[in-house]
Amino acid sequence: MNLDNIVRAAIHPGIGIARVGNSQLEGENGYYIGPETIEPTSESTRDDNGAIKREAARFRIYGYNAAGQVVGELKDTDQEATYR
């Protein structure tokens, strides 16, 4: 991937949707990572007490060229990010 071709970056999935639950458990017992594929695994969305776990999302940053095409996924090892 040639980082020189990247003119903008975008975060996917878009930020702005909160999926909150009523689970009072802390750490990994109180949340699950939302589906990232068309056919998600059958991870439980409820804790041992029957409360709904909070849903977390794994975000990815993609670099785009001037034509609006995805050049590739940007990793934390690729380059330091500057936000404007």
N, C-alpha and C positions, 0 to 999 in steps of 0.2 A: 504494500500500500504506500503510495507516494503522498506524504502529508502536505507537500507543496501545492497539490491540486485542490485542497480543501479550502472552501471560502466561508462555510458556515457549519455549525453543528446543531443537532437537535436531540432532545431527550425523548426516548420512547420507553414505555407508554407515556402519554402525556400526563403531566402532573395536574392535579385538580380534583381527583375523586378520592374521597376518604371512605374506607370500608371499615367501620368501627363495629365492635362487638361488645357484649356485656361480660365477657370473661374477666374475672378478677385475678387470674393467675399471672405470674411474672415470667419473663424470659420466654424460651421456646415453647413452653406449655400453654402460653396465652395467645399465641398468634400462629399463623401458617402463611407460607408464601403462595400467593395466588397463581393460577395456572399460567404457564408460558407456552403451552402447545395446544393444538386443536383437541387432542385427546388427553386431558389431564389425568393425573393419578388420582386414586381414591383417598387422598389424605383427609382425615376428619376435620370438619369445620367447627366441631364442638369439643369442649374440654371434658374432663372426666365428670364434672358436675352437671353437664348438659348445657352450659352457657355457650354462646357463640363466640368463637375466637376472633380476634382482630385479624384482618387480611393485610399482609405486607406485599409490596411489589418490588421486584428486582428491576432497576432501571438500567438502561443501556444508552450510550451516547454514540450517535452515528455522524460521520463527516460527509458533507455534500460538496460536489464541485459546482462550478458556475452554471452548468446546465441543469442543476437540481437533481442530479443522479447521486445515489449513495456510493461513496468511495470505499467505505468500510466502517467497521465498529472501532471507536477510539477506546483504547485501554489506558489505565493510569500509567503504564510504562511508556506510552507513545510520546507524550509531550505534556508540559505543564499547561493547564487550562487557565485562560484569562477571561473573566466575565465582564461584560460591558452593559 
